[in-house]
Amino acid sequence: MNRTVSQTARVLGVDSHQVKKWAHLFNEYLSSNANPAKGRTRTFSDSDLLVLYYVFMHWEDDPDFESIKIGLNNEEHYDERFMEHLFIHTPLLQEPPDDLDETWRHGILLNGGGVNAYLELARNYRRGAEVLLDSALESGEPLDWGYPMLFAYRHTLELYLKIIGEVDEITHSLRRCVHLVEQRHGKKIPSPIKEWILELDKIDPAGTAFRYADDEARTLEYAEYWVDFVQFKFAMKQVFDMIDRAILRIGASGRPAKKTK
């Protein structure tokens, strides 16, 4: 993000005059906006802040300019402690950087347009659930991953069903979603896909069993179930692949499904 002189001064804990002085003395390490042409507003990027914070940490009454520049040339200002100081003084939601383009791979741009395709969001949730499941299998401690993984899959499944059924009704019931899908398209979801979906609805009818530790429904309190994550991974792939293909056939014209709730 870009910061003004006063904002930069607050992050560094110095006055604005000192910030401008450092910007002039170490201009070769800063962006052009840190020393702009007359009439333009002076701003500092995240990289500029790292440089200035490094200068601040090594500034003395009689500063060793050569030593500071050697450190900057060696990119010591990218050390973890300087990055942490920057992050502490950075909001979660930032103005888009001026040089933001497709090469930026460490974040996303949130805007009112959402995702580009109506199925893309569901697929993104699916990929997230699959990463959790793979991590559970690789960790050797699947219990630590179990509930987040099951919640992710259940949420993804609900979203998939609402897309294919163009469900406007406010419901988190998978059974109800299955009914609305079959009603809309005049055909039954085949076995064993339907049975697997209804099994998840049985233990989590309201979408809360894996979300809260103190679930009021307590659907798992009086029963025990073993979930084989390898078999579960196979089953969920069959479920999502089938629904994915069905959605693509239905939406072949490119018409997006209605918004889900």
N, C-alpha and C positions, 0 to 999 in steps of 0.2 A: 504494500500500500504506500501511498505518497503522503508525507507529513509536511506541514508548514514549519517555519522556523520556530515558532512558539511551541508547537507540539513536540518537535524534536528536542527543544531545550528542556521540556518537562520530562521526557524520557531519560535524558542524560543527567538531569539534575543540575543544570547550569543555566546561565542567562542567555538570551538570544544573541547578544553581542559576541559571546564566546563561540557560539555555533557558527556565526558568520565568519569569525576569524579562522576557525579550523577549516571551514569550507574553502577559504582562500588559500590557506597554507598547504592543504592536501588535495587541491583541486584535481590533480592527475588521477586520483583514486576514486573520484566521485562522478556521478552522472552529470550530464550537461545542465540538468534542471537545478542542480545544487549551486551553480554559478551562472544564472541565466543572463541573457542580454538585458539591457536597460529597458524597463517597462514591463517585464515579465515577472510573474510570481516565483519566488524561490521555493522549491520543494525538495524533499529528500526521500529517496526510495528505501526499501528494506536493506539493500546492499550498502547504500550510503550510511544508514544507521549503524551497520556493523563496523564500517570504517571509523565513524566518529566515536563509537563506543570504545573501540580499540585505542583510539587516540586519547580519549578521556581516561582510560585505565592506566595509560603510560605517561600521562601529562604531569609534569613537575614544575616547580618554580623556575628551574633552569632545564627545560626539556631537551632530551637528546633526539633531535630531529632525524638524524641518520639512523639511529636504532629503531625508531618508530617506523620509518619507511622500509627498513629491511624486513621488519615483521609484516608489514602490509604486502610487500613484494612476495613474501613467502606464504601469503594468504592466511596468516595466523588469526585474522579477524573472523574467520569462519569456524573457529573453535567452538565446541559445544556450549561453553559457558557464555559466549557472546550471543549465540543463537537463542539460548534460553532467556537471556535478558530481553532480546527483541520480542520473543513470543509472549513473555509476560505482559508486555506493553502493547500487544496487538489484539484487536477485537476479533471475534470469530467471523463476523460478517463484515467484509471489507468492500470498498469501492474497487471495481475492476481495474487492474493495472493498465497503464497506457499501452504497454507493449505486449499485452496478452494476445497469444495466438495459439495455433494447434500444437506448437512445440511444448507448451506448458503441460506437464504430466502429473503434477503433484496436487491437483485440486480440480474443482468443477465450477462452472459458472451457473449460478442459480438465476432463473428469470421466469417471468410469468408464462412463458411458452411451454414450460415443462419439457418432457421428452419428445422426440421427433415422431415416434410411431406409437400407436395405442398398445401394441404388444411389447414394446421395448422395455417399459417399466416392469412388467411381469417377468420378463426374461432376466432383467437385472436382479430382481429379488431371488429368482431361481438360482442364478450364479452365486449369489451371496450365501444361500442356504447350502449349496453344494460345497462351497469352500469350508463352511463350518463343519459339515459332515466329514469331509476329507481330513480336516484338522483333528476331529475327534478320533478318527481311526488311527492317525499317525501319532497322536499324543501318548497313547497307552493309558490315558486317563479319560475315557469317554464320558464318565459321569459329569466331569467339569463342563463339558460341551453340550450335554444332552438336551437340557431344556431350551437354551438359546437356539440350538439347531432345530428342534421340533417346532418351536414357535415360528421360526423363519419359514420352514416348509409349510406349516399350516396356513400362515398368512399368504404365502405365494399361491397355494392351492385355491384359497378363497378368491384371490384376485383373478386367477385364470378362469375360474368358474363364472365369476361376474362378468368377465369380458365376453366369453363365449355365449353366455345367456343374456347379455345386455341387461343385466339386473339393475333396476332402479330402486328396488325395495331395500330399505335399511335393515340388514340382517347380517349376522356373523355365523349363522348356522350353515354348515356344509351340506347337511341333509336338505335344507330348504333350497340352497343353491342348486344342488343336483336336481331337485324336483323342477325348479324353474327352467333349468337348461333343457331337461327332457320335454317339458311342456312346450317350450318355445320352438324346439326343432322337431317335435313329433317322433322322437326315437329314443330308445333307452341307451344309457351309457353301458358299454359291454362289461362282462366279467373278465378278469377279476378287478378291473379298474374301479368299478362302482363300489365293490365290497371294500377295497382298500380305503377309499374316500370316506365311506360310512364308518369304518373302524376309527378313523381319526375324529370324526364327529362324535362318536360314542364317548370317547374319553375327554373330548374338549368341545362340547356343544356350543359354547358361547365365545370361544376364542380367548379364554382367560386362564386355562389350566396351566399353560406353560409361560404365562406372562408375569404372574404374581406368585410370591412364595406363600401368601395367605389367601389363596383363591377361595372365595366364599362358596363356590359350587362344590368344591372338594370331590371332584369326580374320580380322583385316583385314591381316595382315602380307604375305600373298602375293597380294593382289588389290586392285584399285582399282575404286571405284564412284563414280559421280556421282549425287548426290541433289539433285534439283530441288525446292527447298522449296515452290514454288508448287504443283507437282503433288503433292508429298507431303502438303501441307495438304488438297488435294482428296481424295486417297485415304484419309487418316485419317478425314476427315469421313464418307465413305461407310462405312468399317469400323465406326466407333463408332455412327453413326446406326442401322445395321442391327442391331448387337448390342443397343443400347439398346432398340429397339422389341421385339426378341425377349425381352429380360429382362422388359419391362413386360407382355407377353402372358403369359409363363409365371408371373409373380408377380402376376397380376391379382387374386388372392384376398387379396393383402396379406401372404401368408406370406413372411417373409424367407428368402433363401438361406442355406445353411450358411456358417459362418465359413471364410474362405479362409486359406491359409498361404503 
